[in-house]
Amino acid sequence: MTYEDIMTRFSRHLSHTVLALALCGGVAPQAFAQDTETFGAWTKICSGGGEAQTCTISQVLQDTDGNNVAEVSIADVIDGGDTVGAISIATPIDTLLLPGVRFKVDEFDENRLPFNFCQPGGCVVQIGLTQDNIDAFEGATAAAVTIVPIAAPDAEVALTLSFDGFTAAFASLQPE
């Protein structure tokens, strides 16, 4: 199987991943959202209304050929103690699980994030974010996100998460 075949399968699965996550209360794709707003590379997506309204900021990650491969979503956490936010990284079902997702923000150490669950549409990493994490994101340019396709365990798919507009996007999640 060629790299192009693998990436075609990855991008095909992304739309299913986003839909499945939306149906399970995870990432809300724009097609189901009532309200969206753009902040640089980030899109704020809100669904529901009034006190039931929930909002996240998200970014679709593309490979070097422009194929949609993964989606990163961040939500605000109110009264979470040291946890002030939550990040979800959705990848295609064809992702090798054992290596997890490698995540490296600018010059900071790389983190290997384990998957929390998979479903027919894809696999998801979910972790809490501290204020130190948010501060690092606000001062960063980009994060390197790396996944491994199951069909080619010796290959890596390198993706870039841009922090352009992150500060304003995350601030927009804070209650008025």
C-alpha positions as CSV (number, residue, x, y, z in Angstrom):
1,M,0.0,0.0,0.0
2,T,1.4,3.4,-1.0
3,Y,1.5,6.5,1.2
4,E,-1.1,8.1,-1.1
5,D,-3.4,5.1,-0.5
6,I,-3.0,5.5,3.2
7,M,-3.7,9.2,3.2
8,T,-6.7,8.8,1.0
9,R,-8.1,6.3,3.6
10,F,-7.2,8.7,6.4
11,S,-9.0,11.7,4.9
12,R,-12.0,9.5,4.0
13,H,-12.3,8.5,7.6
14,L,-12.1,12.0,9.0
15,S,-15.6,13.0,8.1
16,H,-16.9,9.8,9.7
17,T,-14.8,10.6,12.8
18,V,-16.3,14.1,13.2
19,L,-19.8,12.9,12.6
20,A,-19.5,10.0,15.1
21,L,-18.0,12.2,17.7
22,A,-20.7,14.8,17.3
23,L,-23.4,12.1,17.8
24,C,-21.6,10.9,20.9
25,G,-21.3,14.3,22.5
26,G,-17.7,14.9,21.4
27,V,-16.5,17.3,18.7
28,A,-19.4,19.3,17.1
29,P,-18.8,19.7,13.3
30,Q,-19.8,22.9,11.7
31,A,-22.6,21.2,9.8
32,F,-24.4,20.6,13.1
33,A,-23.5,23.9,14.7
34,Q,-25.8,26.8,15.3
35,D,-23.1,29.4,15.5
36,T,-19.5,29.6,14.3
37,E,-16.8,32.3,14.5
38,T,-13.2,32.3,13.2
39,F,-10.2,33.4,15.1
40,G,-7.1,33.0,12.9
41,A,-6.6,29.2,12.4
42,W,-9.3,28.3,15.0
43,T,-13.0,28.0,14.6
44,K,-15.4,28.5,17.5
45,I,-18.4,26.2,17.2
46,C,-21.4,26.5,19.4
47,S,-24.5,24.3,19.6
48,G,-27.6,24.4,21.7
49,G,-28.9,27.6,23.1
50,G,-29.3,29.5,26.4
51,E,-27.8,27.7,29.4
52,A,-27.6,24.5,27.3
53,Q,-25.2,26.1,24.8
54,T,-21.8,24.4,24.5
55,C,-18.9,25.9,22.6
56,T,-15.5,24.5,21.5
57,I,-12.7,25.9,19.4
58,S,-11.4,23.5,16.8
59,Q,-8.9,23.1,13.9
60,V,-8.8,20.5,11.2
61,L,-5.2,19.3,10.6
62,Q,-4.1,18.5,7.1
63,D,-1.1,16.5,5.8
64,T,1.4,18.0,3.4
65,D,-0.9,17.1,0.4
66,G,-3.8,19.1,1.9
67,N,-5.8,16.0,3.0
68,N,-7.9,16.5,6.2
69,V,-6.4,14.0,8.7
70,A,-7.3,14.9,12.2
71,E,-9.2,17.4,14.3
72,V,-8.2,19.2,17.5
73,S,-11.0,20.6,19.7
74,I,-10.6,22.5,22.9
75,A,-13.3,23.3,25.5
76,D,-13.3,25.6,28.5
77,V,-13.7,23.8,31.9
78,I,-15.5,25.8,34.6
79,D,-14.8,24.9,38.2
80,G,-12.4,22.2,37.2
81,G,-9.8,23.0,39.9
82,D,-6.4,23.0,38.2
83,T,-8.0,21.9,34.9
84,V,-9.1,25.0,33.0
85,G,-9.6,23.4,29.6
86,A,-9.9,20.0,27.8
87,I,-8.4,19.0,24.5
88,S,-9.6,16.3,22.2
89,I,-7.6,15.0,19.2
90,A,-9.7,12.9,16.8
91,T,-7.9,10.7,14.4
92,P,-9.0,8.2,11.7
93,I,-9.9,4.6,12.8
94,D,-6.8,3.5,10.7
95,T,-4.5,5.0,13.3
96,L,-2.1,2.7,15.2
97,L,-3.0,2.9,18.8
98,L,0.1,1.9,20.7
99,P,2.3,4.9,19.8
100,G,-0.6,7.2,20.7
101,V,-0.4,10.8,19.4
102,R,2.9,12.6,19.7
103,F,2.3,16.3,20.6
104,K,5.1,18.9,20.8
105,V,4.6,22.6,21.3
106,D,7.4,24.8,20.0
107,E,10.6,24.2,22.1
108,F,8.8,22.3,24.9
109,D,9.3,18.6,25.4
110,E,7.3,16.2,23.3
111,N,4.4,14.4,25.0
112,R,3.1,11.0,23.9
113,L,-0.7,11.0,24.5
114,P,-2.6,7.7,24.8
115,F,-5.9,7.2,23.1
116,N,-8.9,7.2,25.3
117,F,-11.4,5.4,23.0
118,C,-12.1,4.4,19.5
119,Q,-15.5,4.0,17.8
120,P,-16.4,3.1,14.2
121,G,-15.6,6.7,13.0
122,G,-12.2,7.1,14.6
123,C,-10.0,7.2,17.7
124,V,-9.8,10.0,20.3
125,V,-7.2,11.4,22.8
126,Q,-8.7,13.5,25.5
127,I,-6.8,15.3,28.3
128,G,-7.3,18.1,30.7
129,L,-5.3,21.3,30.3
130,T,-3.8,23.4,33.1
131,Q,-3.3,27.2,33.0
132,D,0.4,26.5,32.3
133,N,-0.7,24.5,29.1
134,I,-2.9,27.3,28.0
135,D,-0.1,29.9,28.6
136,A,2.3,27.7,26.6
137,F,-0.3,27.6,23.7
138,E,-0.8,31.3,23.8
139,G,2.9,32.0,23.5
140,A,3.5,29.3,20.9
141,T,3.5,29.4,17.1
142,A,2.6,25.8,16.4
143,A,2.5,22.3,17.7
144,A,3.8,19.2,15.9
145,V,1.2,16.4,16.0
146,T,2.3,13.0,14.8
147,I,0.3,9.9,14.3
148,V,1.1,6.5,12.8
149,P,-1.1,4.8,10.2
150,I,-2.0,1.2,11.0
151,A,-1.3,0.1,7.4
152,A,2.3,1.5,7.5
153,P,3.6,1.2,11.1
154,D,7.0,2.4,10.0
155,A,5.6,5.6,8.6
156,E,4.6,8.7,10.5
157,V,2.1,11.3,9.5
158,A,3.3,14.7,10.7
159,L,0.7,17.4,11.1
160,T,0.9,21.0,12.3
161,L,-1.5,22.6,14.7
162,S,-1.3,26.4,14.4
163,F,-1.8,28.6,17.4
164,D,-2.6,31.7,15.2
165,G,-5.7,33.2,16.9
166,F,-5.6,30.8,19.8
167,T,-5.5,33.5,22.6
168,A,-8.7,35.2,21.3
169,A,-10.4,31.9,20.5
170,F,-9.9,30.5,23.9
171,A,-10.8,33.8,25.6
172,S,-14.1,33.6,23.6
173,L,-15.0,30.4,25.5
174,Q,-14.9,32.2,28.9
175,P,-18.2,33.1,30.4
176,E,-19.1,36.8,30.1
